[in-house]
């Protein structure tokens, strides 16, 4: 009865939620018209500080807006867990929020660079394996920007000369997880 009342009135009960990746891909500056959404590895790399491979992790909000989470203040904490498959060059990868849908056919030529730099989260990568970072600022930005069914993306861009491969959502070794806790 309480759950039914909460859903019909739009009240969000406190709890922990997990958003699965809807679509993931990486884009390659050296192969600008190709798509890589079918790959098991998603590469983020830069040369001399200029990104040449960028990862896009697409999500679809199911609980923001009229389903209960109406304010970013309701987000107590959030984590993003990724599986690092390979480290060609260790370094920092920065995660950005992008209010946009990630198409499996996305290419370097039609990508959006309109990501939110104020909600950036740095990920230090020096070895293969799982890495978990505080993603609270990213999820709060998603709540501020999205309503139910709203697509949004977390963009991973390598800094400096870093070159890192993450497991895609379809990889058997993948452990990509965006988890958030509400008050």
N, C-alpha and C positions, 0 to 999 in steps of 0.2 A: 504494500500500500504506500509506504513512504517513497519507494523508488518510483512508482507510477506517478505520485504527486510531484516528485522532484523533476521528472522528465516533462510532465505537462506544464509545469510552471517555469521551467528553464533554470531551476536551481541546481547548481553543481555540488554534489556531495564531495567531501574531501576524499582523496584517493590517489592511487598511482596509475598512470596511463602509459601505454606504449604505442608509438606510431610506427608502423612498418614502412619501409621504403617502398614507394609505389613504382618509381622508375629510377634507374641509375645509368649513368654513362660518363665517359670522359671525352674531351674534345682535344684535337691535336692541331696545333698551328701549322705543322709541316704537312698535314693531310687535311686541309680545311673543308673539303666537301664530303668527308666520310663521317659515318656514325659508328660508335663503339659500344652501343648498349647491349650487344650480345656477348661482350667479352667477360671473362671471369675476373680479370684484373682491371682496376680503374687507376690510371696514372695521373699524378699531380707532379709537375716538374717545372722548373724555371731555369733559365740560363742567364747569368749576369743580372738577376733580378727581374727579368722579363718572363712572364709565364708562357710556356709553350705547350703544356698539357694541363687541362683544368677538369676537375671532377664535379659533376652535378648529381645531387641526391634529391629526388623529387618525392614530396609527401602530399597527402590530401587530408585536410583537417576534417575530422568527424565529430569532434567535441567542442570546437570553438564556436562562439556566437550563440545562436538560439538553442544549442544542445547543452549549454550549461556554463562553459568557461567563457565569460563575457569580458573579463578584465585581466590584464597582465598581472595585476596585484594578487590574483588568485593562485598564481604559480609560485610555489614555495621553492622548488629546485628542479633542475633538469640535467640530464647527462646524455652525452652522445658517445656511444661505444662503436669503434671501428676496428676491423682486423687489418693490420699491416701485413701484407704478403711478402713484399720485397722492399729493401732500402738500397737503391743504387747510390744515393748521396744523402746522408743524414742532414736534418735541418728542421726548419719550422714550416708547417702548413697552416694557413689561416682559413678558418671556416667563416663564411659570410651568409647572412640571410638574403634571400631574393624572393620577392612576392611575384612569382611567375610559375607557370607549369613547365615541367621538364618533359619534353617529347622524346620518345625513344629514337626519333630520327634527327635530333638536334645535332648540328654541326658547328664547327668553329665560325663559319660564315654567318650563321643566323643566331648566334648566342646573344644573350643579354648581359651587358656589363653593368646593369643598373642595380647592383647589390648594395646592401646597406653596410657602409664601412663603420658605422657607430656601434653595430652589434657584432663586431668581430671577436672571434675566439681563437687563440693561438694553440696549436698542437705541436709539441716537440716530439719528433720522431727520430730515433736513433737505432732501432732494431725491429725486427719482425715480431708480430704477436699482437694481442689486443691492446688497445689504448682507449682510455675513457677520460673525457674532459667535461668540465662544467659547461653546460650549454644553456644555462638559465636565461642569459641575455637573448639567445637565438629564439627560444620558445616564447619568451615574453614578447618579442617583436612579431612573431607569428600570430599570437593572440591579438595584438594591437591591430594587425593588418588584415586578418582573415575572419571569415565566418564559416559556418558549416559547409563542407564541400569545397572550400577554397584550396587551390593548389599553392604550394610554396616549395622553395628549394633551399637546400644548404649547399653552397658552392665552396669547394676546397681548392685553394690556390697555394702552391708552393712558393716560398720566399727564397731570395738569394739564388743559390744553385742547387737547392734541394730537389731530389727526385725520388718519389715514393709511390709504390703501388698498393692499393687497398683492394681487399676482396669485394667483388660485386655481390649484390643481393642473391644472385643465382648460383654463386659458388658454394660448393659443399662445405668450405671452411669459413664461410661468412658468419659474422656475429654482429652485423650492423644493427644498432638499436638506439632509438631516440626515446628516452623515458623521462616523464615529468610527473612531479608530485604537486597536488593542489592542497590548499588550506581547507 
